Amino acid sequence: MEKSRLLLVEDEKNVGSTLVERLEKEGFEVSWNNSVAQAREGISSSPFDLALLDVGLPDGSGFEIAQYLRKKQPRTAIIFLTAFGTPEDRIRGLELGAEDYVVKPFHLKELILRVHNGLKRAKYLSAPGSVLDSASAAIGKAQIHFLRFEAEVGGQVLPLTHKEVALLRLLVERRGCVVSRDEILNHAWSDDEFPTPRTVDNFILRLRKLVEENPEQPQVIKSVRGIGYQLL
């Protein structure tokens, strides 16, 4: 079986060497960079399945790398590693299409689980299917570009996370049918993340702001009480 390729950008030597050792023991192929410049060079020359990006770097930030990675390799899942856990930083990470945002110090076991979960979603999104074969789909006021992990709304291009694309892909594939919350959880989340039906509801609220003319009176993603959601 081909190993998943991970990009690790971390300037702290002790943290970086520990992560490389543990990730390689898990069977991953890891490319460790310690600066924005080095990471950009690596991204330009090699494909990656998932990137672990430190936010604070000597010559810039992990946010810069994420922007560059989104342009060059939009399918690559992104997890930020940072000592900054402010809501503003988390929101910025999500706006750049990050899969996850892990605050230091963290438990290695938890991080490994998050990596596996991110790769699981990436695998689902890269599997053959009518939605991704068509590359994009119109959902309400948004044009969703599945291969680029982007939504185009009123001429503005917005990045999407892997979870958001996984959820949108499932709804489009089942357009017109009611999709239960449990089915959505099975496709877009892993048990290790301790999701609940309320998790799905919160994501639907975010997607409605993207695709609905009036999110308070949804006409595109309808709620089916006690069951789940239906894309019209």
Disulfide bonds with the S-S distance in Angstrom:
none
